[in-house]
């Protein structure tokens, strides 16, 4: 075992560079594994939630490398890796599904993961904010970056695009149906674009920050709605000539679920892409749910992972269907700048959509 430099959660609202992040020697990785040198990182709200609480929900992460959005260059591969080689530029899966599991055979691969969030204190690795990142299933959890796709575009694939597009697919959206996206941070913005590509009619982008509204318009939103305005749900229902067909919930507090249900038609589907780490109950307003028999479907969906999904997402970029780099508002250089980028989240900077950090 060796110990490399990485950015760790050091306590509540504290991240710092540590020289004590475990990474195995190249000769000790599993035959299907790989070591990747990061070229670009991007923090996200999941990292911010963990940092804000001092990793209270996953205490074993304190002192270990954080991060899960990264693209890099392969340094070494195990003897059984068939499709990747040292020097390849790759997108690294954010969630690392365990493909040799019964859950994978049952169609729910993302529910069993081989990464830092899996509920296991791995002794030989942590997250991707580290000088070299170790994964144990390279062929299934890496995707090549095409020559016409930039690093800034590619780093939006493993979480922002894979989460949003997986969620919109779960809507079972039909052409011309209306979609409300509640919360238009980066996942919500990608959900707006995914809904447009899936043939939605009205697309309501619900947020409050001007920078996000501008991006939502570029991605095809037909209506931008400020949730601070009193009666905004009634405004949506009026503009749509009735409740919307589908809702994607991408942010806010536990109270947002009932708000999403209130704007959803009877027989509609709500997909929740938010994560709730506070430990609070999630209330459901009986009237918003049609008193339990409104035939409103609620789905809780996480990030879809794996090579196939990431390859499909990057193909959308390469073919000009999605331009995720438009979400990048802040750029940094050097691992030491990761805590500064994270402060943008912790301080609720209203100019922020998505930061990236180059490893140079």
N, C-alpha and C positions, 0 to 999 in steps of 0.2 A: 504494500500500500504506500502511496505517496500523498502528500498534502500540497494542494495548489491554492492560489489566490482566488477568492470569490467574494461576492457580496451576500451578506447574511442578515437575517433578522436578529437584532441584538437586544430587543425589548420593545415596549410599547412606543410606536411612532419612531423607532430607531432602526436604521440600516447602516451597516458599516462594512468596509473591506476587511476580510480576514484571510490570513495565510494558512488556515487550518482546514480547508475543505478536502474531504477524502476523495481520491480518484485512483483506481487500480492502475498498476503498470500495464503497458500494452500487452505483454506476454501473459497477463493474468485475466484478461477479459474472456468472457464465455465465447464459444465458437461462433455463435450467431450475433455477437455484439460488435460495437464500434465505439471509437473515440472521435469526437468532433471538436475542432477548434472554432469557437464562435467568431463570426464576422459581424453580426449585428444582433442586438437584443431589443426587446420592447417590453416594458413593464405593463401591467394591466390592473384593473380594479380588484381582481382576486388577490394579487400581491399586496395591494394597498390595504384590503380588509385584514389580511394576516398581519401586516406590519402594524396597523392601527391597534390591534388587540394584543400584540406581542405573541402572535400565533397561539392564542388561548385555546382554539379548537384543535390544533395539531401541535402540542407543545414540544414534540420531538424535533420540530423544524428550527427551533431557536438555535442559533449558532451554525446552521447548515446553509449552504448556498440556496438562495431563493430563485424564482424565475421559471418560466415555462414557455416563453415565446422567443424563439431563436432560430437563425439560419447560420450555417457554418460550412467549414471545409473538413472533410474526413481526414483524420490523421492516421488511423489504423483500423483494420477490420479483423474479425475472427476468421478462423479457417473455413467455416461453413457459410459465410456471407457470399452470395452469388452475384448480386446485381449492383453492388457499389464497390468503390475502390478508393484508396487514398488519393486526395486531390480533388474529388468530386465536390461541387457546391450543392448543398442539400438543405431542404426544409426539414426541421426536426419536429416530430409530432409533439403536441402540447400535453397530451394525456396518456400516451403509451398504452393502448389497450393490450391486454394479455390474450393473444390470439389462440393460445393453447389452453382454452378454458371451456367449461360447459356453457358458460354464459355467452361466449362467442358463437358456439354452435347453435345456441338458441336465438341468435340475432341481437344480442345485447352486449357486444364486446366492450363497449365503453364503461360498463358497470364493474369491470374488473381491470384495474390498471396497474402498471408496473412503473410508477413514478413517485415523486415525493409526496403526492397527495393521497396515496393509496392506503394510508392508515398504518404503514409499516415504517419503522425506523431503519432504513437501509444503511448498513455500516460502510458501504463502499461508494456512496454517491448521495447527492442532494438534487438541487435544481440546476437550471442552465446558466445562472449568472456566475460562471466559473471559467477558469482558463481552458480547461478541457472537460467536455461533458461526455459521460458514459451512458450508453443505452445498451440493452441486452437483446434487442430484436431489430437489427438494422434493416433487413429486407422488408419487414412489415411496417416499420414506423419512420422511415425516411422517404423523401421524394426528391428527385432531381430538379434543380432550378434551370429552366430553359434559358438559352443564351439571350433571348429578347425580354427576359423578366429581370427587373432590378432587385437588389437586396431589400430595398424599402417596400417594394410590392410583395416580395416573397414572405417577409416576416409577418405580414398581415394574414397569411393563410392559416397557420396551425391552430389559432384560437378564434380570432375575430371572424374570419370567413367560415371556418369549419363549424363554429357554434351557430352562427346566424343562418347559414344555409341549411344545416341540419334541422334547425327549428322551423324554418319556413316550409321545408318539405313535410314536416309533421302536421302542418295545417291542413293538408289535403286540399289545397287551394284550387278552385276552378277559374277558368278564364272570365275576367270581368268582375270577379267578386271584390268586395271592399276589404281592406286590411288597415287596422290601426296598429302602429308600432309605438308602444308606450315606453319612452326612454330612448333617446337617440344619441347615446354615446357611440363608441365605435362598433359594438355589436349591433345596436339598434340601427345604425346607418347601414351596415351590411345587410341587415334584415330588410330595410327599405329597398335596397338594390335587388336582393333575392326575390322579394315579392313582385317587383316590377318584371324581372326576368321570368317569373312564373306566371305572368299574365294577369296580375291584379288590375282592377279598375282604379277606383279611388284608393290612394295610399295616404293615410293620415300620419304625419310624423309629429309626435307629441314630446315636447321638451321645453327648454327655456333659454338656452344659450344661442345667441345670434350665429356664432361660428358653426354650430351644429345644424341650425336651420339652413344656412347657406349650402353646407355639404349635402343635406337631405334633398334640397332642390336639385342639385347636380346629379344625385342618384335616382331621381325620378319621382320624388314625393309630389303629390298633387295638392296637398294641404299641409301647412305648418301650423301647429296649435301650441300655444303657450299654456302649460298646465297651471300657471299662477293665476290665470284669468278665471274669475268666478263663473261657474256654469259652463266650463269648456266641454264637458261631456255632452251636455244638451246641444251645444253648438255643433259638435261632431254629428250627432244624430240628425239634426236638422239639415246639415250640409249633405248628408248621405241619404236623405229621404227615408230614414229609419236606422235602427242599430246596424252596426257593421257585421260583416259575415265572419271575419276572423280577427283575432287580436294576438299580437306578439308582445309579451311583457319582458322588457329588457333593462329594467332599473327601478330605483325607488325603494320604498320601505315595504314592510309586510302588508300595509294598507292598500297597496296598488292592485292586489289581486281582485278585490271587490270593485275597484274602479274599472278595471278591465272587463269584468263580468257585466257591469252596468251598461257599458257601451256595446256589448256583444248581443247579437240577435239570439232568439230562441232557436236551438238547433245548431248554433255556431260552435267554433272551437277556439279555445285560448291556449296558446303555448307559452309556458313560463321558461325563460332563459336566465332568470335572476338566481343568484345564490344568497341564502339567508344564514348568516353566521351569528346573529345576535342572541339566539336562544329564545326569542320571543315567539308566542303563538302567532299563527297566520289567520286572521279573522276572515270569515266569509259572510257578507251581508245576505241574508236569506232572500230578500226581494231581488237583489242583483242576480242571484242564481235561479230566479224563477221559483223560489221557495223549495228548491231541491228537485223540482220536476220540470225545469225549463229546458231539459235536453241540451244543456250546455256542457261541452266536453272540456276538461282541464287536463293538460298534459305538462308534465315536468320533464324538460329535455336538457341534456348536457351536451357538451362539445362532442361532435363526432370525430373520430380519430382514424389513424392508419394511412398507409401509403396510397391506397386507391382513392380515398376521398381527397387527400391533399393533392394528388395528381390531377384530379378533376377540377379542383379549385384553381390550381395554377394554370390549367389550360384555359379557363375563363379569362384569366388575366392576359395570357399570351395572345389570345384571339381578340382582345379588345372589348370584352363584355363587361369587365369590372376593372375599375381603377382605384384600388384600395389606398394607394399612396396619397390620395387627396385628403385622407384623414390625418396625415402626419402634420402636426403643428409645431413640434419642438424637436430639435436635433442636437445630440451631444456626441462627444468623442472621448473614448477611454472608459474602462470599467469603473474608475473612481467617480465618474459622473452619474452612475446609476442611482445612488441615494438622492442626488439633486433632482433627477427626473422623477423619482418616486414622490418627492415633496410636492410636486405639482398636483398629484392626486390627493395627498394628505391635506393640502391646503385648499383644496377645491378651487383650483385656478380656473376661472371661467373662459380663459383663452385656450384651454387644453382640449384636444380630442385624443390624440395619440402621440406619445414621444418615441423616438428611437435613439439608440446609443450604438455608435460604431466602435468596434474593438480595434482601435488604432492608436 
